[in-house]
Amino acid sequence: MNSREIIARRVALEFQDGDVVNLGIGIPTLAANYLPEGVQITLQSENGMLGMGPAAEPEQATNDLTDAGGNPVTILPGGCFFDSSVSFGLIRGGHVDKTVLGALEVDANGNLANWMIPGKRVPGMGGAMDLVTGARKVIVAMEHVNRNGSPKILQDCKLPLTAKNRVSLIVTNLAVISVKKGGGLVLEELAPEVSAEEVIEQTGAPLEISPNLKPMPILD
Amino acid sequence: MKNKVFSAQEAVARVKDGDHVMVGGFLQGGTPDVIVRELIRQGKKNLTVTSNDTGREGCAVYDLVFAGNVDRIIADYIGLNPRTGQMMIENPDSVQLFPQGTLAEKIRAGGFGLGGILTPTGVGTIVEQGKEKITIDGKEYLLELALRADVAMIRAHTADEAGNLIIRGTARNFNVVMAFAADYVIAEVDEIVPVGELDPDQITIPGTLIDAIVKGG
């Protein structure tokens, strides 16, 4: 199992039947492929849809039905469309149960940085700030370290924040880490063949070890 | 009944150099490409453009920015338009970014007769710089002011000759709020039908907001 699949499979276990979920582009989107048996979720797409379905076949593709990346998609029975104001009313108003996003950095206080690198790349925040501010539960799904092998989980984010104190769970290819209310990180689960020492070594903030530390319950 | 159906050339001729133009759409979804291309063809200059994203390759608003017709941009995401990114590097004041939900609400406020809105989005981030913070019931909000424009260019599927619009699917996006927030509103549509043909229950945007209807491609 590659690291993206480990992350996606573990994130999928966070969803409960009936959840309204907004998934970021990349690894978070993959999580929808691994829903446990009996769990149905409703996907919200920030560009104006509840009940987003799979990618559209080329012959059904239309610019009138796209996902938040602009790719042609489908809508499932029971879904609906709305404009941007209503879409962000759903997001900001606490009507989205869970959002899963990637991160450049996430820290011990649940702060998230995922929208800009000053002087290098400023693509804009899009809907990320509203999602992280408004969704009931914010889950970060990412590789544990960056391309240079440096920790992305830090005591304090150095990059400009997306939102403060909103992340409650971090799922990586190495571990599941929860963020305590009021700050502090707890190592909850380990990925297959990963030791607590390895996780601690690759994390840039102190980790409390959960008394219930266990292997990730990843489904095959 | 006042005629609202015009050619792209006629409808866009009323846009002036220096105007603030809101352009509906989300990447390539729901974009009024024919009338935006007409802005380029007529060589309108020094425009301010409000757009979710200033488009991606193939979108008219993307080409409008590349053509150099735009001096100032208001958006929430510019990652797929390198020319917008370049403008921001050369002159940081020329591109203003807001969170997407905030941008939608600023435009809605502008169109709905409100002075602004209070949002928790951006509190504790650089988005709060220079903005008033207001605490209500112990929670902090940013005061984000209303946004209006001289012109809105929006896209719908069907119009009747009174300007009532039906938009399909995710093409609603910013088109709906922008229809309220400009002095002159041009709707580009696939199909124009006589008054009375549309079911009033199915109208996405009231026709009284629309000044010009242009048949698109």
Interface residues (C-beta under 8 A of the other chain):
Chain A: S45 E46 N47 G48 M49 T62 N63 D64 L65 T66 A68 G69 G70 I75 F81 F82 D83 S84 S85 S87 F88 I91 R92 N111 V122 P123 G124 M125 G126 G127 A128 M129 D130 T133 G134 P160 L161 T162 A163 K164 N165
Chain B: F26 L27 Q28 G29 G30 T31 N52 D53 R56 A75 D76 Y77 I78 G79 G85 M88 L97 P99 Q100 G101 T102 A104 E105 R108 T119 P120 T121 G122 V123 G124 T125 I126 V127 H157 R168 G169 T170 A171 R172 N173 F174 N175 V176 V177
